[in-house]
Amino acid sequence: MNSATEVLDCQLYTQIEAAQILAVCPKTVYNLTRQGLLPVVRLTQRIVRYKRADLEAFTKQRTEGIPATA
């Protein structure tokens, strides 16, 4: 399966929806994206979407108190 097919097979979220999932404000999602900390799917130069797996991975990487698994 190529990356284009993978993107089409997953649910994409807007900045506002991603903010709701992460329990932060949309401006925080914007800032995390600009800093390169949160990956995006760029549909056009101005339209970006977020994959659920990327949001979950972002949260998992920043969860404290849980030992990392290799």
Helices and strands as residue ranges (DSSP letters): H 3-8, E 12-13, H 15-22, H 26-34, E 41-42, E 48-51, H 52-61
